């Protein structure tokens, strides 16, 4: 039997703007949630990175993570994700090691490449880094933590340097790799790193991706099990079915419009949909979210979180709790999750896992 991973229940702060909220109001909501999460015993806080978007306004996951680590004492804080090919990987390694030291080991580095947006032309080195940089970037980060690092490729060419400070452990702080493709899953598995999966994958798809990770990890000489795989969900407790539908339709609209209206980098293949196509996509995404996400009554929330954990084999959950859009609403939701949902999730997973045969886990 493949060992069950530890269940860790956290909060994903997306710093999304709702309606006409000001930047100050969005960040005040994020800080209020972070402070309440620290008080309520939540395991983790995770923060995002977006550029040139009116809808999602955190332009540096590392900076926001640093601020929250300084405002808290117990909770772990991670990036979900730092857009690694957009930045100097050696500088990311330095910053991550600094946060690892200053926080006493409470920092997690989540990395991904995001979408092929104009970000790569304005901030990064161009499209070649989005297309081909992720694997090399990740390798440079890991090497920088372990000792002298140098670059000798078309993307990175620099003499040997030793970064400071050193991380608390030679392997560096924990790293999660945002995986959406077979190539990225293989990249993470070959380095013995866990996956970070998002809202677009149901529990069964997550299980397939983790099984593929296990296959590549074993082929690379790494253990089959013991990986701290993580995934994100929308989570909102409401006793009103109409509210659940409204919240998920609003989130579906945000996801679809953010993708279709985003500014892509030059040469990136893109086919903007018509208004009718966009409306159909919103309907489809909303239906999928309503069928899979822990949004609704307490039992619905418990059942769906447990289903995702047991089916996928991933034990670290990132709950996006801000769908309602206001600080008071998000804080009420957080309170209900921590008092009415999460204790039962932990208890049910604890009871169910010894009976599993290990399928779908890693």
C-alpha positions, 0 to 999 in steps of 0.5 A: 500500500502506498503511504497516505500523505499528511493532510494540510488545509490552507488558503489561496489568496488570489488578490482578485478585484471584485467590482470597483474595489480599489487596490487598497481594499483588495490588499486589506482583504488579503491581509485580514484573511491572512491574520485570521488564518494564522489565528484559526490554525490554518496550515498554509497561506499561498499567494499568486503572481499576475501582471498587467491585469485589472482583475488580479493585482499581486505583481510579485508572489515573492514580495507578498509572501515576504510581507505575510511571513513578516506579519505571521509567526506560525503559518507556512507561506508559499507562492502559487506560483512564482512565474519562474521563466519570467525572472532570473532563476539565480535571483529567485534562488537567492530570494527564496533562500532569504525567506527560508532563513528569515522565516525559520523554514516557513516558506514554500516556493511554488513555480510555474510558467503561466500563460504566454502573455505580454509579461514575457516581453515587458519583464522577461527575456521574450518568448523563448523563455516561456517556450523553453526556459522552465526546465533550465530555470528550475535546474539553476534554482536547485543548483544555486542552493547546493553550491556554485552555479554557472550558466552555459546555454543559449538562455543563460550564460554567466560565470560561476557564482555562489549565492548567499544566503544559503538556505537552511537545508542544502536542498533548499526550501520545499518546491512545488511545480505547477503541472498541466502537461505531461512534459511538466509532470515529467520535469518535476518527477525527474527532479523528485519534486511534487506537483501543484494542480489547479481548478481545471482538473477534477479529482480523477484527472489529478489522480492520472497526473499523479500516477504519471508523476509516479511513473517518471519518478521511479524511472528517474530513480526516485521513490514512488511515494512520499511526495507532498502533492498539492491542489487548489479548489474553490471552497465556500460554505453556503446553505443557499443553492442559488448563492453557490450557483452565483458564486461559481458563475462569477468565478467561471466568468473571471476565469474565461474572460481573464484567459480570453481577454489577456494580452498575449505575447507577440506570436503566441497562437490565440483565437479570441472567441466571439461573445456567444462563444465566451458565454458558452464557455462560461456556462461550461466552466460554471457547470464543471465548477458546480459539479466538482468544487466544495461550494454549497452546504457543509456536507457538500464541502466535506464530501468534495474535499475528501473525494479530491484527497482520497481519489488523487492521493494529494494531501495539501489543499489550497482553498480559494475562499474569496469568491464572495468578494468582500472581506467580511464575507470571506472571513465568515466563510473562513470561519465556517470552513475551519469550524464546520468543514475542515475537522470533519475532512481530517477525521474522514480522511484519517478513517478512510485511508487505511482501507485504500489500496494505494491506487491514484496516490503517490 
